[in-house]
Amino acid sequence: MSIQPMSRSKTVLGLIGWLLLCFAAASLGALFMPGAWYAGLNKPPWNPPAWIFGPVWSALYTMMAVAAWLVWQRGGVAAQRRPLGLFLAQLVLNAAWTPLFFGLHRPGVAFAEIFLLWLAIAASLVAFRPVSRVAAWLLVPYLAWVSFAAMLNGTLWRLNP
């Protein structure tokens, strides 16, 4: 089956849709800010400064959206059900971490959840590769950042029993 090219307007609207979806997941972070609880935790010396998280996550969510959009362009959701389904699963896990950690103050539960998130990102990356190598590469910084975040989450959990 050959994949028909999409119209320019559908392509642009698709990119906007993926950006909106990814940043909707990010918007949960605004509901669960770090606050006094996080400020009071014992942190390792390699804990990044608070100002770095906004720019890093903005770049990552943009790259995630572009990656999903590149895969979506290869036939839409119907043709890319598995890779896009994995991507959506990781996006749900991504959105769930902030309420678990900052909202419920449950670093142990958040650590278990971030491990599942890491697996879902890796699965998405692997599923994207045959469809678009560029899309797969766009997920590499995200996987690297979540790897770092998982180490930080685990360390915070151990330092603050």
C-alpha positions as a Markdown table, in Angstrom:
| # | Residue | x | y | z |
|---|---|---|---|---|
| 1 | Met | 0.0 | 0.0 | 0.0 |
| 2 | Ser | 1.5 | 3.4 | -1.0 |
| 3 | Ile | 1.1 | 6.3 | 1.3 |
| 4 | Gln | -0.6 | 9.3 | -0.3 |
| 5 | Pro | 1.0 | 12.7 | 0.5 |
| 6 | Met | -1.0 | 15.0 | 2.7 |
| 7 | Ser | -2.1 | 18.5 | 1.7 |
| 8 | Arg | -0.1 | 21.4 | 3.0 |
| 9 | Ser | -3.0 | 22.6 | 5.2 |
| 10 | Lys | -3.5 | 19.1 | 6.7 |
| 11 | Thr | 0.3 | 18.8 | 7.3 |
| 12 | Val | 0.4 | 22.2 | 9.1 |
| 13 | Leu | -2.7 | 21.5 | 11.1 |
| 14 | Gly | -1.3 | 18.1 | 12.1 |
| 15 | Leu | 1.9 | 19.7 | 13.4 |
| 16 | Ile | -0.2 | 22.2 | 15.4 |
| 17 | Gly | -2.3 | 19.3 | 16.8 |
| 18 | Trp | 0.8 | 17.4 | 17.9 |
| 19 | Leu | 2.2 | 20.5 | 19.5 |
| 20 | Leu | -1.0 | 21.2 | 21.4 |
| 21 | Leu | -1.3 | 17.6 | 22.5 |
| 22 | Cys | 2.3 | 17.5 | 23.9 |
| 23 | Phe | 2.0 | 20.9 | 25.6 |
| 24 | Ala | -1.3 | 19.9 | 27.1 |
| 25 | Ala | 0.5 | 17.0 | 28.8 |
| 26 | Ala | 3.1 | 19.6 | 29.9 |
| 27 | Ser | 0.4 | 21.9 | 31.3 |
| 28 | Leu | -0.2 | 19.5 | 34.2 |
| 29 | Gly | 3.1 | 20.6 | 35.5 |
| 30 | Ala | 1.6 | 24.1 | 36.1 |
| 31 | Leu | -1.0 | 22.5 | 38.4 |
| 32 | Phe | 1.6 | 20.8 | 40.6 |
| 33 | Met | 4.4 | 23.2 | 41.2 |
| 34 | Pro | 7.4 | 22.1 | 43.3 |
| 35 | Gly | 6.6 | 24.5 | 46.2 |
| 36 | Ala | 7.8 | 24.3 | 49.8 |
| 37 | Trp | 7.8 | 20.5 | 50.0 |
| 38 | Tyr | 10.4 | 20.2 | 47.2 |
| 39 | Ala | 12.4 | 23.1 | 48.5 |
| 40 | Gly | 12.7 | 21.3 | 51.9 |
| 41 | Leu | 14.0 | 18.0 | 50.4 |
| 42 | Asn | 17.6 | 17.0 | 50.8 |
| 43 | Lys | 19.1 | 17.2 | 47.2 |
| 44 | Pro | 22.3 | 15.9 | 45.7 |
| 45 | Pro | 24.9 | 18.5 | 44.7 |
| 46 | Trp | 24.3 | 17.6 | 41.0 |
| 47 | Asn | 20.6 | 18.7 | 41.3 |
| 48 | Pro | 20.0 | 21.2 | 38.4 |
| 49 | Pro | 18.9 | 24.7 | 39.2 |
| 50 | Ala | 15.2 | 25.3 | 39.0 |
| 51 | Trp | 15.5 | 27.7 | 36.1 |
| 52 | Ile | 16.8 | 25.0 | 33.7 |
| 53 | Phe | 13.6 | 22.8 | 33.8 |
| 54 | Gly | 11.4 | 25.2 | 31.8 |
| 55 | Pro | 13.7 | 25.7 | 28.8 |
| 56 | Val | 14.7 | 22.0 | 28.8 |
| 57 | Trp | 11.1 | 20.7 | 28.9 |
| 58 | Ser | 9.9 | 23.2 | 26.3 |
| 59 | Ala | 12.6 | 22.0 | 23.9 |
| 60 | Leu | 11.8 | 18.4 | 24.7 |
| 61 | Tyr | 8.0 | 18.7 | 24.2 |
| 62 | Thr | 8.6 | 20.5 | 20.9 |
| 63 | Met | 10.9 | 17.7 | 19.7 |
| 64 | Met | 8.4 | 15.1 | 20.9 |
| 65 | Ala | 5.6 | 16.8 | 18.9 |
| 66 | Val | 7.7 | 17.1 | 15.8 |
| 67 | Ala | 8.7 | 13.4 | 16.1 |
| 68 | Ala | 5.1 | 12.3 | 16.4 |
| 69 | Trp | 4.1 | 14.6 | 13.5 |
| 70 | Leu | 6.8 | 13.1 | 11.3 |
| 71 | Val | 5.5 | 9.6 | 12.0 |
| 72 | Trp | 1.9 | 10.7 | 11.6 |
| 73 | Gln | 2.7 | 12.1 | 8.2 |
| 74 | Arg | 3.5 | 8.6 | 7.0 |
| 75 | Gly | -0.2 | 7.6 | 6.6 |
| 76 | Gly | -1.8 | 9.1 | 9.7 |
| 77 | Val | -2.9 | 7.3 | 12.8 |
| 78 | Ala | -4.5 | 4.4 | 10.9 |
| 79 | Ala | -1.2 | 3.5 | 9.2 |
| 80 | Gln | 1.0 | 4.2 | 12.2 |
| 81 | Arg | -1.3 | 2.8 | 15.0 |
| 82 | Arg | 1.5 | 1.0 | 16.9 |
| 83 | Pro | 4.2 | 3.7 | 16.9 |
| 84 | Leu | 1.7 | 6.5 | 17.7 |
| 85 | Gly | -0.1 | 4.3 | 20.3 |
| 86 | Leu | 3.2 | 3.8 | 22.1 |
| 87 | Phe | 3.9 | 7.5 | 21.8 |
| 88 | Leu | 0.5 | 8.4 | 23.3 |
| 89 | Ala | 1.1 | 5.8 | 26.1 |
| 90 | Gln | 4.4 | 7.5 | 27.0 |
| 91 | Leu | 2.8 | 10.9 | 26.9 |
| 92 | Val | 0.2 | 9.8 | 29.5 |
| 93 | Leu | 2.9 | 8.4 | 31.7 |
| 94 | Asn | 4.8 | 11.7 | 31.2 |
| 95 | Ala | 1.8 | 13.7 | 32.4 |
| 96 | Ala | 1.3 | 11.4 | 35.4 |
| 97 | Trp | 4.7 | 11.8 | 36.9 |
| 98 | Thr | 4.3 | 15.4 | 38.0 |
| 99 | Pro | 1.1 | 14.8 | 40.1 |
| 100 | Leu | 2.7 | 11.8 | 41.7 |
| 101 | Phe | 5.9 | 13.5 | 42.7 |
| 102 | Phe | 5.0 | 17.1 | 43.3 |
| 103 | Gly | 1.2 | 16.7 | 44.0 |
| 104 | Leu | 1.1 | 13.6 | 46.2 |
| 105 | His | 4.7 | 13.9 | 47.4 |
| 106 | Arg | 5.3 | 10.3 | 46.6 |
| 107 | Pro | 8.9 | 10.0 | 45.2 |
| 108 | Gly | 8.9 | 6.2 | 45.6 |
| 109 | Val | 5.7 | 5.8 | 43.5 |
| 110 | Ala | 7.0 | 8.5 | 41.0 |
| 111 | Phe | 10.3 | 6.5 | 40.7 |
| 112 | Ala | 8.4 | 3.3 | 39.7 |
| 113 | Glu | 6.3 | 5.4 | 37.3 |
| 114 | Ile | 9.4 | 7.1 | 35.7 |
| 115 | Phe | 10.8 | 3.6 | 35.1 |
| 116 | Leu | 7.7 | 2.7 | 33.1 |
| 117 | Leu | 7.9 | 6.1 | 31.3 |
| 118 | Trp | 11.5 | 5.3 | 30.4 |
| 119 | Leu | 10.5 | 1.9 | 28.9 |
| 120 | Ala | 7.6 | 3.6 | 27.0 |
| 121 | Ile | 9.9 | 6.2 | 25.5 |
| 122 | Ala | 12.4 | 3.6 | 24.5 |
| 123 | Ala | 9.6 | 1.5 | 22.9 |
| 124 | Ser | 8.4 | 4.6 | 21.0 |
| 125 | Leu | 11.9 | 5.4 | 19.8 |
| 126 | Val | 12.3 | 1.8 | 18.5 |
| 127 | Ala | 8.9 | 1.9 | 16.9 |
| 128 | Phe | 9.6 | 5.3 | 15.2 |
| 129 | Arg | 12.9 | 4.3 | 13.7 |
| 130 | Pro | 11.5 | 2.2 | 10.8 |
| 131 | Val | 9.0 | 5.0 | 10.0 |
| 132 | Ser | 11.3 | 8.0 | 10.4 |
| 133 | Arg | 14.9 | 8.0 | 11.6 |
| 134 | Val | 14.7 | 11.7 | 12.2 |
| 135 | Ala | 11.7 | 11.1 | 14.5 |
| 136 | Ala | 13.6 | 8.4 | 16.4 |
| 137 | Trp | 16.6 | 10.7 | 16.8 |
| 138 | Leu | 14.3 | 13.5 | 18.1 |
| 139 | Leu | 13.3 | 11.3 | 21.0 |
| 140 | Val | 16.9 | 10.6 | 22.0 |
| 141 | Pro | 17.4 | 13.8 | 24.1 |
| 142 | Tyr | 14.0 | 13.1 | 25.8 |
| 143 | Leu | 15.2 | 9.6 | 26.7 |
| 144 | Ala | 18.5 | 11.0 | 28.0 |
| 145 | Trp | 16.7 | 13.7 | 30.1 |
| 146 | Val | 14.3 | 11.1 | 31.6 |
| 147 | Ser | 17.3 | 8.8 | 32.3 |
| 148 | Phe | 18.8 | 11.7 | 34.3 |
| 149 | Ala | 15.5 | 12.6 | 35.9 |
| 150 | Ala | 15.1 | 8.9 | 37.0 |
| 151 | Met | 18.5 | 9.0 | 38.6 |
| 152 | Leu | 17.6 | 12.2 | 40.4 |
| 153 | Asn | 14.2 | 10.9 | 41.4 |
| 154 | Gly | 15.7 | 7.8 | 42.8 |
| 155 | Thr | 18.4 | 9.8 | 44.7 |
| 156 | Leu | 15.8 | 12.2 | 46.1 |
| 157 | Trp | 13.7 | 9.1 | 47.3 |
| 158 | Arg | 16.8 | 7.7 | 49.0 |
| 159 | Leu | 17.8 | 11.0 | 50.6 |
| 160 | Asn | 14.3 | 11.7 | 51.9 |
| 161 | Pro | 12.9 | 8.5 | 53.3 |
